[in-house]
Amino acid sequence: MQRRNFLKNSTVAAAGIISAPLIASCKDETDIKIDTSNTTKTIRPIAICTWNFENATAKAWEVLKEGGNSLDAVQQGAMIEEADINNQTVGVGGRPDRDGNVTLDACIMDKEGNCGAVLALQNIASPVSVARKVMEETPHVMLAGKGAEKFAYEQGFEKANLLTEQSKQEWLEWKKTSEYKPIINIEYHDTIGILAIDKNGDISGACTTSGMGYKYAGRVGDSPIIGAGLFVDNEIGAATATGVGEEVVRTVGSFLIVELMRQGKSPQEACEEGVKRIMAKNKDRTDFQIGFIAINKKGETGGYCIQPGFTYRTYSEEGHINNPSESFLKS
């Protein structure tokens, strides 16, 4: 049953109950609009993602330049990384928890504020796709663990072995000491958060991860939490996060950044303020990384992080660009 029909029928049946560096070659196909209220050019379509995930933004741009919508663009961009076994922080090949199980988290959010998420999902290769099914086919926002896995099978997803031999051998080596100490900017990639604006000016976002390597079983970070790892407001813009999710959750980081943009800050200014809020609660602490990216309705982007090393990639008619982020702490 479709989500909207379910909600409609439930309301009728229970009346009175409140439910809670490449250059784009397709400039002719890109819709460039000018904001008549000032001289700032509005750029659309555009895709932006955390880290240097050029294949993800390239896929999102492929969808956008053909006139596709932002929701399809962010999902398909995220799926590229989920399927890449060489990326050990997302999807197939992700590092397991301390018990040797790969558990995946993801969420997705559309222009209407609809959202879906899966937490601690096992045996399914594309959690962002399951998250979209949660959004579109259920009355819920989040499904977790075995319930999320069962739902995925019901929706036609196939069981998959997520633990690759490389990740398995690294986990066995880790067990010799069992020291849990996440490495800052490990291999210069991490959670992928991806945002897009389509030719109609509509914004969507997605976020997917296998979480901290060798985490406690059941640990969930910010990535699948709407408002923490991802938030979209089609009137204002969107933001997403990467890094130590516990600290992003404590400040409801992505929601904060969008609200700062609502108050008039640019995406860059909002990301900087988001990091400063976190560091104000972690005085003198220098052992963790968080990076934020944001985009506003005009297609202006920004990114900021705690430690040097974070980058974010953008793809628009202006080119396919990897952007080094400014950082709160300096080298």
ABEGO torsion letter per residue (X at the ends): XBAAAAAAAAAAABBGBBBXXBBBAAAAABBBBBBAABABBBBOBBBBBBEBBAAAAAAAAAAAAAGBBAAAAAAAAAAAAAABAABAABEBGBBBBAAGBBBBBBBBBBAAGBBBBBBGBBGBABAAAAAAAAAAABABABBBEAAAAAAAAAAGBBBBBABBAAAAAAAAAAAAAGBBBBBBGBGGBBBBBBBBBBAAGBBBBBBBBAEBBGBBBGBBBAAABBGAABBBBAAAEBBBBBEBAAAAAAAGAAAAAAAAAAAGBBAAAAAAAAAAAAAAABBGBAABBBBBBBBBAAGBBBBBBABBGBBBBBBBAAEBBBBBBBBABBX
